[in-house]
Amino acid sequence: YPLEGSDKKIIVATTRLETMLGDTAVAVHPEDDRYKHLHGKFAIHPFNNRRIPIITDAELVDMSFGTGAVKITPAHDPNDYEVGKRHNLEFITMLASDGSLNDNGAPFTGMMRYDARIAVEEALKEKGLYIGKEPNKMRLGLCSRSGDILEPMITPQWYVNCTDMAKRSTDAVRNGELKIIPADHEKTWFMWLDNIRDWCVSRQLWWGHQIPAWFATKKGESLEKNDMANNGRWVVARNESDALEKATKLLACPKEEVKLERDEDVLDTWFSSGLFPFSVMGWPDNTDDLKGFYPTSLLETGLDILFFWVARMVMMGLELTDTLPFHTVFLHAMVRDKEGRKMSKSLGNVIDPLEVIGGCSLESLQNRLDGGNLPEKEVARAKKNNDIEFPEGIPECGSDALRFGLLAYTVQGRDINLDVKRVVGYRMFCNKLWQATRFALKFVVDFQPSPTLIKDLTASGKMGPRDKYMLSRMMNAAEAVNNFLANYKFGDAQQAAYCFWMDDLCSNYLELVKPVVYNKSEENKDKRWAAQATLWLALESGLRMLHPMMPYVTEELWQRLPGRGSLGSEEPETIMLAPYPEPIEELKDSAAESAMADANEVIKACRSLRSSYNIKPKDLTEFYVKASGSFETSAANQTDDIATLGSASAVHVNPHESDIPDTVGTLIVNEQLTVLVNLKGLVDYKVEISRLQKTLKNTVGPLEQLRKKMCADSYEERVPEDLKKANAEKLEGLEKKKTEIEAAIADFERLAALEK
């Protein structure tokens, strides 16, 4: 640009050369010494002689980029638009809606934008003002349908002043009337609404709610409706007859003289959606539905539309009904791929939930892409991703496993990085649930429950420690799941229900009652009935607990429980209508749970001893338990349970020393518990000693090499501290392993000598 009153020039760069016809300023950084002498001066436009002020703007200009001088076109660039508002510049629109240059683009008026770009370049060369051209990476806005490059322009639009509505919405959260869960999303709420701007609600689309605004003129009058000078001619009304009444008063003429033209624009989708909570109830009429069902209570939606939709509903509800549309907002996590990337067609990483539910071959996955409407490049990318992620296709998981898996992911926080393999893991849990329940049903096939079974059981006096433990765990699980659900901690609820089934019921109680139920003797009758009753209650309650998370498999299994259809008039026909499990305080038994925890420590020691001496599963063993404190009571009261889970032929609690044979292996658990196992006739000592000696040899070699390495003269000076620390830890581990192996060999040699 030539400088006013000088033969010097100021050089600027641009990627859209034709837009210089709408330039109204050149901006430089206030601290840039190269241009300080030009502050407040003017350049002259080479095509229309317009005076262009040279302004300073530290917010926009980067001194190190390009020439450090930036041309400003406020009407055709979003950043320049903000500069124009800050510096009160002229906004000159030089493009028409069809992409041609208008009269402000003279002398290139009528040319299409890209033709004009070439023409402007040639004209600058003729004037000696063209400096050069070089490649520059940039981001372009493209139309998703046509692929055309979008052109920023200033056009008349309809706006909503949101200042007061936004304040009421933030106040509602701050004073606790509106609760956002998780609470850390409140900062997003405040960030948007505390910095609210006027909301552009008009869209140039063919679908949507047409804006209820009419441009009013008198017959024979010709006015341009998009001219801002004629804004006063717009009337907004509920319908055309109301608009006619308003226009008549505005123009002060008879109705017959009024001509109305409705704006073709439609409302922003989020504006229409913002009306949803009350408009579907018949608003603005005060209908019975509106009175009965508005306001609602809970909104569950994605965190990505907290502002776009949730905030708009709250603002519109407060403004138009003076009532919050709901009191709680629960924001669920976003489902991403296992790498944490957002699922998108362009990345080719979209997972169709129906394909996870029903399963899908790799061929079907690829064929679906071919039959879609994705561009060829995106199809190729998606196929490559499928080849890597699903070489064998997607296994059938079922909707229960998918739902349960997604719930498990919610403990992560904001996002779900979905790995289909993990969903497959929960399909295995479905199988486990099915098999365990079907297996347990064999134990209660001859059992008839009653409508008051839980009361009958607790009043019978027939319950053993294991039964009291199971009912207590059931009550605690029900309490935990209810609390988690009430506080929207769905991942924790899933984990609590999962642990109840896998740990308390399947791994523990179901194994404990096997010998009890199998024993159909008369003297075991009461214990067997108590075990069957407890197991039936645990299965039935556990299925109801899981039902919201796994509706299909739980319904099927619940219907198969014995006694179904014979439990009285209040028995529900389906698990869907059954009450959700609630904890019964008097059935919580901390003493029974503590006793079972102690018994499990003994069982764990028994299993550890069997494993360390490689005792075959079919060989039952004789255990001797030296216990004091609570361990003594628990072990004495639950020897049957310890024998069942510890694979024992007998369990002796605190026997006389003379009754303990010499051929025992020992495990000291703690100062109150020691467990011994009689190994006579169960272990081939020569084989075990040979195995351990081989392991010892494989341990001593690396140990000596590491010692030699660490004793080298230059080790302390040359080896980094982190590696020295790692080597020291490795040395300690190898020395401990060597000591343990040597002790085991000595123990086997001692035992072998005793059996000779």
GIFEN-V690365 format. One record per residue. N is the residue number from 1. RES is the residue in three letters. OMEGA is omega as a letter, one per 30 degrees, with the letter a starting at -180 (* if undefined). Layout:
N,RES,OMEGA + N,RES,OMEGA
//
This chain:
1,TYR,l + 2,PRO,l + 3,LEU,a + 4,GLU,l + 5,GLY,a + 6,SER,l + 7,ASP,l + 8,LYS,a + 9,LYS,l + 10,ILE,a + 11,ILE,l + 12,VAL,l + 13,ALA,l + 14,THR,l + 15,THR,a + 16,ARG,a + 17,LEU,a + 18,GLU,a + 19,THR,l + 20,MET,l + 21,LEU,l + 22,GLY,a + 23,ASP,l + 24,THR,l + 25,ALA,l + 26,VAL,a + 27,ALA,l + 28,VAL,l + 29,HIS,a + 30,PRO,a + 31,GLU,a + 32,ASP,a + 33,ASP,a + 34,ARG,a + 35,TYR,a + 36,LYS,a + 37,HIS,a + 38,LEU,a + 39,HIS,l + 40,GLY,l + 41,LYS,a + 42,PHE,l + 43,ALA,a + 44,ILE,a + 45,HIS,a + 46,PRO,a + 47,PHE,a + 48,ASN,l + 49,ASN,l + 50,ARG,l + 51,ARG,a + 52,ILE,a + 53,PRO,l + 54,ILE,a + 55,ILE,l + 56,THR,a + 57,ASP,a + 58,ALA,a + 59,GLU,a + 60,LEU,a + 61,VAL,l + 62,ASP,a + 63,MET,a + 64,SER,a + 65,PHE,l + 66,GLY,a + 67,THR,a + 68,GLY,l + 69,ALA,a + 70,VAL,l + 71,LYS,a + 72,ILE,l + 73,THR,a + 74,PRO,a + 75,ALA,a + 76,HIS,l + 77,ASP,a + 78,PRO,l + 79,ASN,l + 80,ASP,l + 81,TYR,l + 82,GLU,l + 83,VAL,l + 84,GLY,l + 85,LYS,a + 86,ARG,a + 87,HIS,l + 88,ASN,a + 89,LEU,l + 90,GLU,l + 91,PHE,a + 92,ILE,l + 93,THR,a + 94,MET,l + 95,LEU,l + 96,ALA,a + 97,SER,l + 98,ASP,l + 99,GLY,l + 100,SER,l + 101,LEU,l + 102,ASN,a + 103,ASP,l + 104,ASN,l + 105,GLY,l + 106,ALA,g + 107,PRO,a + 108,PHE,a + 109,THR,l + 110,GLY,l + 111,MET,l + 112,MET,a + 113,ARG,a + 114,TYR,l + 115,ASP,l + 116,ALA,l + 117,ARG,l + 118,ILE,a + 119,ALA,l + 120,VAL,l + 121,GLU,a + 122,GLU,a + 123,ALA,l + 124,LEU,l + 125,LYS,l + 126,GLU,a + 127,LYS,a + 128,GLY,a + 129,LEU,a + 130,TYR,a + 131,ILE,a + 132,GLY,a + 133,LYS,l + 134,GLU,a + 135,PRO,l + 136,ASN,l + 137,LYS,a + 138,MET,l + 139,ARG,l + 140,LEU,l + 141,GLY,a + 142,LEU,l + 143,CYS,a + 144,SER,a + 145,ARG,a + 146,SER,a + 147,GLY,l + 148,ASP,l + 149,ILE,a + 150,LEU,a + 151,GLU,l + 152,PRO,l + 153,MET,l + 154,ILE,l + 155,THR,l + 156,PRO,l + 157,GLN,l + 158,TRP,a + 159,TYR,l + 160,VAL,l + 161,ASN,a + 162,CYS,a + 163,THR,a + 164,ASP,l + 165,MET,a + 166,ALA,l + 167,LYS,l + 168,ARG,a + 169,SER,l + 170,THR,l + 171,ASP,a + 172,ALA,l + 173,VAL,a + 174,ARG,a + 175,ASN,l + 176,GLY,l + 177,GLU,l + 178,LEU,a + 179,LYS,l + 180,ILE,a + 181,ILE,f + 182,PRO,a + 183,ALA,a + 184,ASP,l + 185,HIS,l + 186,GLU,a + 187,LYS,l + 188,THR,l + 189,TRP,a + 190,PHE,a + 191,MET,l + 192,TRP,a + 193,LEU,l + 194,ASP,l + 195,ASN,a + 196,ILE,l + 197,ARG,l + 198,ASP,a + 199,TRP,l + 200,CYS,a + 201,VAL,a + 202,SER,a + 203,ARG,a + 204,GLN,a + 205,LEU,a + 206,TRP,a + 207,TRP,l + 208,GLY,l + 209,HIS,a + 210,GLN,a + 211,ILE,a + 212,PRO,a + 213,ALA,a + 214,TRP,l + 215,PHE,a + 216,ALA,l + 217,THR,l + 218,LYS,l + 219,LYS,a + 220,GLY,a + 221,GLU,a + 222,SER,l + 223,LEU,l + 224,GLU,a + 225,LYS,l + 226,ASN,l + 227,ASP,a + 228,MET,a + 229,ALA,a + 230,ASN,a + 231,ASN,a + 232,GLY,a + 233,ARG,l + 234,TRP,l + 235,VAL,l + 236,VAL,a + 237,ALA,a + 238,ARG,a + 239,ASN,a + 240,GLU,l + 241,SER,l + 242,ASP,l + 243,ALA,l + 244,LEU,l + 245,GLU,a + 246,LYS,a + 247,ALA,l + 248,THR,l + 249,LYS,a + 250,LEU,a + 251,LEU,l + 252,ALA,l + 253,CYS,l + 254,PRO,l + 255,LYS,a + 256,GLU,a + 257,GLU,a + 258,VAL,l + 259,LYS,a + 260,LEU,l + 261,GLU,a + 262,ARG,l + 263,ASP,a + 264,GLU,a + 265,ASP,l + 266,VAL,a + 267,LEU,l + 268,ASP,l + 269,THR,a + 270,TRP,l + 271,PHE,l + 272,SER,l + 273,SER,l + 274,GLY,l + 275,LEU,a + 276,PHE,a + 277,PRO,a + 278,PHE,a + 279,SER,l + 280,VAL,l + 281,MET,l + 282,GLY,l + 283,TRP,g + 284,PRO,l + 285,ASP,a + 286,ASN,a + 287,THR,l + 288,ASP,l + 289,ASP,a + 290,LEU,l + 291,LYS,a + 292,GLY,a + 293,PHE,l + 294,TYR,g + 295,PRO,l + 296,THR,a + 297,SER,a + 298,LEU,l + 299,LEU,l + 300,GLU,a + 301,THR,a + 302,GLY,a + 303,LEU,a + 304,ASP,l + 305,ILE,l + 306,LEU,l + 307,PHE,a + 308,PHE,a + 309,TRP,a + 310,VAL,a + 311,ALA,a + 312,ARG,l + 313,MET,a + 314,VAL,a + 315,MET,a + 316,MET,l + 317,GLY,l + 318,LEU,a + 319,GLU,a + 320,LEU,l + 321,THR,a + 322,ASP,a + 323,THR,l + 324,LEU,a + 325,PRO,l + 326,PHE,a + 327,HIS,a + 328,THR,l + 329,VAL,l + 330,PHE,a + 331,LEU,l + 332,HIS,a + 333,ALA,l + 334,MET,l + 335,VAL,l + 336,ARG,l + 337,ASP,a + 338,LYS,l + 339,GLU,l + 340,GLY,l + 341,ARG,l + 342,LYS,l + 343,MET,a + 344,SER,l + 345,LYS,a + 346,SER,l + 347,LEU,l + 348,GLY,a + 349,ASN,a + 350,VAL,l + 351,ILE,l + 352,ASP,a + 353,PRO,l + 354,LEU,l + 355,GLU,l + 356,VAL,a + 357,ILE,a + 358,GLY,a + 359,GLY,a + 360,CYS,l + 361,SER,l + 362,LEU,l + 363,GLU,l + 364,SER,l + 365,LEU,a + 366,GLN,l + 367,ASN,l + 368,ARG,l + 369,LEU,l + 370,ASP,a + 371,GLY,a + 372,GLY,a + 373,ASN,l + 374,LEU,l + 375,PRO,a + 376,GLU,a + 377,LYS,a + 378,GLU,l + 379,VAL,a + 380,ALA,l + 381,ARG,a + 382,ALA,l + 383,LYS,l + 384,LYS,l + 385,ASN,l + 386,ASN,l + 387,ASP,a + 388,ILE,a + 389,GLU,a + 390,PHE,a + 391,PRO,l + 392,GLU,a + 393,GLY,l + 394,ILE,l + 395,PRO,l + 396,GLU,a + 397,CYS,a + 398,GLY,a + 399,SER,l + 400,ASP,a + 401,ALA,l + 402,LEU,l + 403,ARG,a + 404,PHE,l + 405,GLY,l + 406,LEU,l + 407,LEU,a + 408,ALA,a + 409,TYR,a + 410,THR,l + 411,VAL,a + 412,GLN,a + 413,GLY,a + 414,ARG,a + 415,ASP,l + 416,ILE,l + 417,ASN,a + 418,LEU,l + 419,ASP,a + 420,VAL,l + 421,LYS,l + 422,ARG,l + 423,VAL,l + 424,VAL,l + 425,GLY,l + 426,TYR,l + 427,ARG,l + 428,MET,l + 429,PHE,l + 430,CYS,l + 431,ASN,l + 432,LYS,l + 433,LEU,a + 434,TRP,a + 435,GLN,a + 436,ALA,a + 437,THR,l + 438,ARG,l + 439,PHE,a + 440,ALA,a + 441,LEU,l + 442,LYS,a + 443,PHE,a + 444,VAL,a + 445,VAL,l + 446,ASP,a + 447,PHE,l + 448,GLN,l + 449,PRO,l + 450,SER,l + 451,PRO,a + 452,THR,a + 453,LEU,a + 454,ILE,l + 455,LYS,l + 456,ASP,a + 457,LEU,a + 458,THR,l + 459,ALA,a + 460,SER,a + 461,GLY,a + 462,LYS,a + 463,MET,l + 464,GLY,l + 465,PRO,a + 466,ARG,a + 467,ASP,l + 468,LYS,l + 469,TYR,a + 470,MET,l + 471,LEU,l + 472,SER,l + 473,ARG,l + 474,MET,l + 475,MET,l + 476,ASN,l + 477,ALA,l + 478,ALA,l + 479,GLU,a + 480,ALA,a + 481,VAL,l + 482,ASN,a + 483,ASN,a + 484,PHE,l + 485,LEU,a + 486,ALA,a + 487,ASN,l + 488,TYR,l + 489,LYS,a + 490,PHE,l + 491,GLY,l + 492,ASP,l + 493,ALA,l + 494,GLN,a + 495,GLN,l + 496,ALA,l + 497,ALA,l + 498,TYR,a + 499,CYS,l + 500,PHE,a + 501,TRP,a + 502,MET,a + 503,ASP,a + 504,ASP,a + 505,LEU,a + 506,CYS,a + 507,SER,a + 508,ASN,a + 509,TYR,a + 510,LEU,l + 511,GLU,a + 512,LEU,a + 513,VAL,a + 514,LYS,a + 515,PRO,a + 516,VAL,a + 517,VAL,l + 518,TYR,a + 519,ASN,a + 520,LYS,l + 521,SER,a + 522,GLU,a + 523,GLU,l + 524,ASN,a + 525,LYS,a + 526,ASP,l + 527,LYS,a + 528,ARG,l + 529,TRP,l + 530,ALA,l + 531,ALA,l + 532,GLN,a + 533,ALA,l + 534,THR,a + 535,LEU,l + 536,TRP,l + 537,LEU,a + 538,ALA,l + 539,LEU,a + 540,GLU,l + 541,SER,l + 542,GLY,l + 543,LEU,l + 544,ARG,l + 545,MET,a + 546,LEU,a + 547,HIS,l + 548,PRO,a + 549,MET,a + 550,MET,a + 551,PRO,a + 552,TYR,a + 553,VAL,l + 554,THR,l + 555,GLU,a + 556,GLU,a + 557,LEU,a + 558,TRP,l + 559,GLN,a + 560,ARG,a + 561,LEU,l + 562,PRO,a + 563,GLY,a + 564,ARG,a + 565,GLY,a + 566,SER,a + 567,LEU,l + 568,GLY,a + 569,SER,a + 570,GLU,l + 571,GLU,l + 572,PRO,a + 573,GLU,a + 574,THR,l + 575,ILE,l + 576,MET,a + 577,LEU,l + 578,ALA,l + 579,PRO,l + 580,TYR,a + 581,PRO,l + 582,GLU,l + 583,PRO,l + 584,ILE,a + 585,GLU,a + 586,GLU,l + 587,LEU,l + 588,LYS,a + 589,ASP,a + 590,SER,l + 591,ALA,l + 592,ALA,l + 593,GLU,l + 594,SER,l + 595,ALA,l + 596,MET,l + 597,ALA,l + 598,ASP,l + 599,ALA,l + 600,ASN,l + 601,GLU,l + 602,VAL,l + 603,ILE,l + 604,LYS,l + 605,ALA,l + 606,CYS,a + 607,ARG,l + 608,SER,l + 609,LEU,l + 610,ARG,a + 611,SER,a + 612,SER,l + 613,TYR,l + 614,ASN,l + 615,ILE,a + 616,LYS,a + 617,PRO,a + 618,LYS,a + 619,ASP,l + 620,LEU,a + 621,THR,l + 622,GLU,a + 623,PHE,l + 624,TYR,a + 625,VAL,l + 626,LYS,a + 627,ALA,l + 628,SER,l + 629,GLY,a + 630,SER,l + 631,PHE,a + 632,GLU,a + 633,THR,a + 634,SER,a + 635,ALA,a + 636,ALA,a + 637,ASN,a + 638,GLN,l + 639,THR,l + 640,ASP,a + 641,ASP,l + 642,ILE,l + 643,ALA,a + 644,THR,a + 645,LEU,l + 646,GLY,a + 647,SER,a + 648,ALA,l + 649,SER,l + 650,ALA,l + 651,VAL,l + 652,HIS,a + 653,VAL,a + 654,ASN,l + 655,PRO,l + 656,HIS,a + 657,GLU,a + 658,SER,a + 659,ASP,l + 660,ILE,a + 661,PRO,l + 662,ASP,a + 663,THR,a + 664,VAL,l + 665,GLY,a + 666,THR,l + 667,LEU,l + 668,ILE,a + 669,VAL,l + 670,ASN,a + 671,GLU,a + 672,GLN,a + 673,LEU,l + 674,THR,a + 675,VAL,a + 676,LEU,l + 677,VAL,l + 678,ASN,a + 679,LEU,a + 680,LYS,l + 681,GLY,a + 682,LEU,a + 683,VAL,l + 684,ASP,a + 685,TYR,a + 686,LYS,l + 687,VAL,a + 688,GLU,l + 689,ILE,l + 690,SER,l + 691,ARG,a + 692,LEU,l + 693,GLN,l + 694,LYS,l + 695,THR,l + 696,LEU,l + 697,LYS,l + 698,ASN,l + 699,THR,a + 700,VAL,a + 701,GLY,l + 702,PRO,a + 703,LEU,a + 704,GLU,l + 705,GLN,a + 706,LEU,l + 707,ARG,a + 708,LYS,l + 709,LYS,a + 710,MET,l + 711,CYS,l + 712,ALA,a + 713,ASP,a + 714,SER,a + 715,TYR,a + 716,GLU,a + 717,GLU,a + 718,ARG,a + 719,VAL,l + 720,PRO,a + 721,GLU,a + 722,ASP,l + 723,LEU,l + 724,LYS,l + 725,LYS,l + 726,ALA,l + 727,ASN,l + 728,ALA,l + 729,GLU,l + 730,LYS,l + 731,LEU,l + 732,GLU,l + 733,GLY,l + 734,LEU,l + 735,GLU,l + 736,LYS,l + 737,LYS,l + 738,LYS,l + 739,THR,a + 740,GLU,l + 741,ILE,l + 742,GLU,l + 743,ALA,l + 744,ALA,l + 745,ILE,l + 746,ALA,l + 747,ASP,l + 748,PHE,l + 749,GLU,l + 750,ARG,a + 751,LEU,l + 752,ALA,l + 753,ALA,a + 754,LEU,a + 755,GLU,a + 756,LYS,*
//
